[in-house]
Amino acid sequence: MAWVEERAGVRGTRFIGLYRDPDGVKRSAGTFSSRREAGRAANREEQKVLAGSWHDTTRGEITFRDYVENEWLPNKHLEITTRAAYTSYLNKQFYPAFGNRPLNKISPSLVQDWVSKAHREGLSPRSIKKYHVLLSSIFRRAVRDRVLVHNPCDHTELPKVITKKSRTLTPDEFDGLIRAVPDRYRLMVETFIETGMRWGELIALRPRHINFLRRSLTVEETIVETSKKHSPTGERFIVKPYPKDNEPRTFGVRQDWLDAIAERIKNEGLEPDDLLFATRLGTPISRNSFRTHVWLPAVKASGVDFNVRIHDLRHAHASWLLAGGSDLKSVMDRMGHAQIQTTQKYLHSLPDADDKNLNALDRITRRSHTERA
């Protein structure tokens, strides 16, 4: 129940409208010259409390940095690499722009100014969109926590992301590329194209993950590489028991690959729990080190005329399967995709895909003409 209290002062009697917030704490709705005005103000605030729309404006005075570091980030359940990426985004983009500002002083126009400035300074539309998603999630949580009433990221005008059609490595191009890879790493690169595994999954591969009798491979571990300062254990490489989708997956492999792997296990004297592809010390291979010292020189030497990433071998694997006649569902399961739409983007991605379409059209029209004759 809202109520009014009188206060005598040098300018006469004043009236304070009072009510209780959702936690039962006594709050003032303001001081007025008449009891009626004070009562109305107190009743308005009480109705907000009863409707669940009451907001404590003083909570929004917390700075952006303090809210992120003390409330938002500690309560996020993130992968180590994701947490490291978020920290990088915050340090590079958002703390300089918003760090010392109170949350309730960050307006939609201020967010729009950040977008415009980032675009002018050369940040790509795709990166701006990615950063804006992170920023919006911070303010969305602040709204949910009733620190803010509105999310200042709502309705921000973002630069248009133009999707560029990427090329897929063809089998002929891969043959040229694999010949340029040093012998020590050749089977490792062939395994990418044979299995379509992610980097972390492949460098975590061990002999015990391979069933030579059933000609199958099970992905049940992944290795995450991060800086020691972001690692909870202080280690650079962290072995996780399951891959990205938290569920092991098993798929078939060809006999030629199995024979090559069996020979490697024998020649290297590998035990079931050893890493199949590792440094000379038996430790996980660093992705950045491999890219710099092995992959980029091989791509350059191969004569491939476009930028090929290591991850593009996974894309090529899926594209080759679909171009060869595999069905979407089996490729989806093999790749470990959570949604079939992810797999669909690899349809018709090889250079000769449209030629196949035209040949099919030609065959059907010729048959129609023959039947009419």
C-alpha distance (Angstrom), angle and dihedral (degrees) to the residues before:
residue distance angle dihedral
M1 . . .
A2 3.80 . .
W3 3.77 117.9 .
V4 3.81 143.7 179.7
E5 3.77 129.7 -125.0
E6 3.81 127.2 -163.7
R7 3.80 123.7 -131.1
A8 3.79 121.4 -169.9
G9 3.77 115.9 -145.1
V10 3.77 142.9 162.1
R11 3.80 89.2 -88.0
G12 3.76 94.0 49.9
T13 3.78 134.4 -94.3
R14 3.79 117.6 -21.5
F15 3.78 127.4 -166.6
I16 3.82 125.6 -139.3
G17 3.81 120.4 -157.3
L18 3.79 110.6 -142.5
Y19 3.80 135.9 -172.4
R20 3.81 139.3 154.0
D21 3.81 123.8 -102.8
P22 3.85 123.1 -135.6
D23 3.83 89.5 -82.3
G24 3.80 93.0 52.7
V25 3.80 94.2 -107.1
K26 3.79 116.1 145.6
R27 3.81 111.6 -112.0
S28 3.80 134.6 -174.0
A29 3.79 120.6 -127.5
G30 3.81 90.2 -166.8
T31 3.81 142.0 -77.5
F32 3.80 119.1 -82.7
S33 3.79 140.4 178.9
S34 3.82 93.8 -121.9
R35 3.79 133.9 47.2
R36 3.80 90.5 -132.9
E37 3.83 93.9 57.2
A38 3.81 91.4 46.9
G39 3.81 91.3 49.6
R40 3.77 92.8 50.0
A41 3.82 92.2 49.9
A42 3.80 92.0 48.6
N43 3.81 91.7 48.3
R44 3.80 91.7 50.7
E45 3.79 91.5 54.5
E46 3.79 91.5 44.8
Q47 3.80 90.6 53.7
K48 3.81 89.2 53.4
V49 3.80 89.3 52.8
L50 3.80 91.6 50.0
A51 3.83 91.7 46.6
G52 3.80 92.7 49.4
S53 3.81 92.4 -119.1
W54 3.79 98.6 105.6
H55 3.79 114.9 123.8
D56 3.79 130.9 -164.2
T57 3.80 102.3 -137.3
T58 3.81 92.9 -165.7
R59 3.83 91.1 67.5
G60 3.78 90.3 66.3
E61 3.78 90.3 64.1
I62 3.80 90.6 81.7
T63 3.80 111.3 109.1
F64 3.79 121.5 -109.6
R65 3.81 92.4 -115.3
D66 3.82 94.0 48.8
Y67 3.79 92.4 48.8
V68 3.80 93.5 48.0
E69 3.81 95.9 45.4
N70 3.80 98.1 39.9
E71 3.79 103.6 32.0
W72 3.80 116.0 13.2
L73 3.80 105.3 37.7
P74 3.84 98.3 41.2
N75 3.81 90.3 54.7
K76 3.82 96.1 49.4
H77 3.80 115.9 102.6
L78 3.79 98.8 -144.4
E79 3.77 139.5 163.3
I80 3.79 112.3 -109.8
T81 3.79 92.7 -111.5
T82 3.82 91.7 47.4
R83 3.81 91.6 50.8
A84 3.81 90.0 49.9
A85 3.82 90.4 50.0
Y86 3.82 92.3 49.2
T87 3.80 91.0 49.8
S88 3.79 89.5 51.6
Y89 3.82 92.3 50.2
L90 3.79 91.2 49.2
N91 3.80 94.0 49.0
K92 3.80 95.0 45.1
Q93 3.79 101.5 38.9
F94 3.76 118.9 9.1
Y95 3.79 108.1 35.9
P96 3.83 91.5 54.3
A97 3.82 90.7 48.3
F98 3.81 102.7 37.0
G99 3.80 109.2 2.5
N100 3.81 101.1 112.4
R101 3.80 97.1 31.7
P102 3.81 120.5 103.8
L103 3.79 110.5 -111.4
N104 3.79 92.1 -120.1
K105 3.81 90.0 56.1
I106 3.81 94.2 58.5
S107 3.78 104.3 96.3
P108 3.82 131.2 -172.7
S109 3.80 88.9 -105.9
L110 3.80 90.2 54.7
V111 3.82 90.5 52.8
Q112 3.80 89.0 47.5
D113 3.81 89.5 51.6
W114 3.82 89.5 54.4
V115 3.82 91.1 51.3
S116 3.81 92.7 49.0
K117 3.80 93.2 46.5
A118 3.82 93.0 47.9
H119 3.81 90.3 50.1
R120 3.81 92.6 49.0
E121 3.79 90.4 50.5
G122 3.79 91.8 55.8
L123 3.79 105.0 -97.3
S124 3.80 107.1 150.2
P125 3.83 120.3 -112.2
R126 3.80 89.2 -119.0
S127 3.82 92.1 54.8
I128 3.81 91.9 45.1
K129 3.80 89.5 53.3
K130 3.80 91.3 49.1
Y131 3.81 92.7 49.2
H132 3.80 91.7 45.0
V133 3.81 90.4 55.2
L134 3.81 89.0 55.7
L135 3.81 92.8 46.5
S136 3.79 91.8 48.6
S137 3.80 91.6 51.0
I138 3.81 89.6 56.0
F139 3.80 92.8 52.9
R140 3.81 92.0 41.3
R141 3.79 88.5 58.2
A142 3.83 89.8 47.9
V143 3.81 89.2 54.6
R144 3.80 90.7 48.8
D145 3.82 89.3 49.6
R146 3.82 88.4 50.3
V147 3.76 91.0 -120.3
L148 3.82 88.4 121.1
V149 3.78 133.0 25.0
H150 3.81 97.1 -148.6
N151 3.81 136.7 25.6
P152 3.84 107.5 -118.9
C153 3.83 89.1 -154.5
D154 3.79 92.5 66.6
H155 3.82 112.5 113.3
T156 3.81 95.6 5.7
E157 3.80 111.9 164.2
L158 3.80 106.3 -123.8
P159 3.81 126.4 -168.3
K160 3.78 112.9 -101.1
V161 3.79 116.4 -95.9
I162 3.79 109.8 -137.4
T163 3.79 110.8 -156.1
K164 3.77 111.6 -138.0
K165 3.76 118.2 -150.2
S166 3.78 107.2 -117.2
R167 3.76 124.8 -147.4
T168 3.77 122.5 -120.1
L169 3.77 120.5 -139.2
T170 3.80 110.5 -110.6
P171 3.82 123.7 -140.8
D172 3.83 90.1 -108.2
E173 3.81 91.6 51.4
F174 3.79 90.6 48.2
D175 3.81 90.6 52.4
G176 3.78 89.1 56.4
L177 3.79 91.6 45.7
I178 3.80 96.5 49.3
R179 3.81 90.9 52.4
A180 3.81 88.5 58.4
V181 3.83 93.5 52.4
P182 3.84 115.0 96.8
D183 3.82 113.6 -103.7
R184 3.81 92.7 -113.5
Y185 3.82 91.8 62.1
R186 3.80 101.0 31.7
L187 3.81 97.2 96.8
M188 3.81 89.7 46.6
V189 3.81 91.3 55.8
E190 3.81 91.1 44.1
T191 3.82 87.7 53.9
F192 3.80 90.5 58.4
I193 3.80 90.9 56.4
E194 3.82 93.0 39.7
T195 3.81 96.3 51.7
G196 3.81 108.7 18.7
M197 3.79 89.5 -134.2
R198 3.79 123.5 164.3
W199 3.80 118.1 -111.1
G200 3.81 95.4 -105.6
E201 3.81 91.4 47.5
L202 3.79 94.1 50.0
I203 3.81 97.7 48.2
A204 3.82 87.3 49.4
L205 3.83 91.8 54.6
R206 3.82 115.0 124.0
P207 3.83 133.2 -178.2
R208 3.81 90.9 -106.4
H209 3.81 89.6 62.9
I210 3.82 91.2 65.1
N211 3.82 124.0 80.2
F212 3.79 105.6 -159.7
L213 3.80 94.0 -175.2
R214 3.79 95.3 53.0
R215 3.80 92.3 34.9
S216 3.77 92.0 -128.6
L217 3.80 140.8 126.6
T218 3.80 127.7 -147.7
V219 3.79 121.8 -151.5
E220 3.78 106.0 -151.2
E221 3.80 104.9 140.8
T222 3.77 139.1 45.5
I223 3.79 132.4 -170.3
V224 3.80 119.8 -137.2
E225 3.80 118.6 -156.5
T226 3.78 118.1 -154.9
S227 3.78 140.8 148.6
K228 3.79 115.3 -81.7
K229 3.81 92.2 -118.1
H230 3.82 90.6 60.9
S231 3.80 94.5 43.0
P232 3.83 117.0 99.9
T233 3.81 89.4 -148.6
G234 3.79 97.1 40.2
E235 3.81 90.3 -117.1
R236 3.78 125.1 125.8
F237 3.82 96.2 -140.5
I238 3.80 120.9 45.6
V239 3.80 121.4 -168.5
K240 3.78 113.5 -144.9
P241 3.80 119.9 -163.0
Y242 3.81 96.1 -132.0
P243 3.78 135.9 32.3
K244 3.79 129.0 -113.8
D245 3.80 99.2 -63.4
N246 3.83 93.9 45.3
E247 3.80 92.9 -120.1
P248 3.83 127.1 93.7
R249 3.79 116.0 -121.0
T250 3.79 129.9 -157.9
F251 3.79 126.5 -158.2
G252 3.78 139.4 164.7
V253 3.80 126.9 -93.3
R254 3.79 132.0 -165.2
Q255 3.80 123.8 -98.4
D256 3.81 94.8 -121.3
W257 3.79 90.1 59.1
L258 3.80 91.5 46.5
D259 3.81 90.5 52.1
A260 3.81 90.8 51.6
I261 3.81 91.6 48.3
A262 3.83 92.0 48.1
E263 3.80 89.8 52.4
R264 3.81 90.7 49.7
I265 3.81 92.0 50.3
K266 3.82 89.9 50.5
N267 3.81 96.9 45.0
E268 3.81 93.9 44.8
G269 3.81 93.8 42.5
L270 3.81 90.7 -129.0
E271 3.78 121.8 -177.1
P272 3.85 122.1 -142.8
D273 3.82 92.5 -97.4
D274 3.81 97.3 43.6
L275 3.80 120.6 106.7
L276 3.81 112.1 -101.3
F277 3.79 92.3 -147.5
A278 3.78 115.0 32.8
T279 3.78 144.6 130.4
R280 3.80 119.2 -79.1
L281 3.81 86.7 -92.9
G282 3.80 91.4 55.6
T283 3.80 94.0 -110.2
P284 3.84 125.3 129.8
I285 3.79 117.4 -79.0
S286 3.80 115.2 -112.1
R287 3.78 111.9 -122.9
N288 3.80 94.0 -144.4
S289 3.79 92.3 47.8
F290 3.81 91.9 48.9
R291 3.79 91.6 47.3
T292 3.82 93.2 50.2
H293 3.79 101.4 40.9
V294 3.81 103.0 29.1
W295 3.77 115.4 14.7
L296 3.81 104.9 44.0
P297 3.83 94.2 45.5
A298 3.82 89.5 49.4
V299 3.82 93.0 49.9
K300 3.81 90.4 49.4
A301 3.80 93.3 47.3
S302 3.82 92.6 46.8
G303 3.78 93.9 63.9
V304 3.82 93.7 -128.6
D305 3.80 103.5 158.9
F306 3.82 99.9 -144.1
N307 3.78 137.1 54.7
V308 3.81 109.4 -84.6
R309 3.79 119.3 -170.0
I310 3.79 124.2 -159.7
H311 3.81 88.1 -114.9
D312 3.80 89.3 57.1
L313 3.81 88.3 73.5
R314 3.80 86.8 67.5
H315 3.80 89.2 51.9
A316 3.80 90.7 48.1
H317 3.81 91.0 50.8
A318 3.81 92.1 55.8
S319 3.81 93.0 43.2
W320 3.79 93.0 50.4
L321 3.80 92.1 50.0
L322 3.80 92.9 51.0
A323 3.80 93.4 43.1
G324 3.80 88.5 51.5
G325 3.80 92.7 55.1
S326 3.81 105.7 -91.7
D327 3.81 115.5 147.9
L328 3.79 121.7 -112.9
K329 3.81 96.8 -116.9
S330 3.80 95.2 53.7
V331 3.81 91.6 46.9
M332 3.80 89.8 47.6
D333 3.81 90.9 54.1
R334 3.78 92.8 44.8
M335 3.80 92.7 51.3
G336 3.79 94.5 44.2
H337 3.81 93.3 -123.1
A338 3.80 115.3 166.9
Q339 3.82 93.3 -150.7
I340 3.78 130.6 35.8
Q341 3.82 90.2 -135.9
T342 3.81 87.6 70.7
T343 3.80 89.9 56.8
Q344 3.80 93.8 44.8
K345 3.80 92.7 65.7
Y346 3.81 89.1 70.5
L347 3.80 92.5 61.5
H348 3.80 114.0 112.3
S349 3.80 93.0 -0.5
L350 3.82 97.1 130.9
P351 3.83 117.9 94.6
D352 3.82 93.4 -115.3
A353 3.82 95.1 48.7
D354 3.80 93.2 99.9
D355 3.80 90.6 46.9
K356 3.79 87.5 58.5
N357 3.80 89.7 51.1
L358 3.80 91.6 51.3
N359 3.80 91.8 46.6
A360 3.79 89.7 51.8
L361 3.80 90.4 49.5
D362 3.79 90.1 48.4
R363 3.81 92.2 51.1
I364 3.80 94.3 50.5
T365 3.81 94.3 46.7
R366 3.80 92.4 47.7
R367 3.80 89.8 50.9
S368 3.81 90.4 50.3
H369 3.80 91.0 51.2
T370 3.81 91.1 49.0
E371 3.80 92.4 51.0
R372 3.84 91.4 51.0
A373 3.80 91.3 49.9
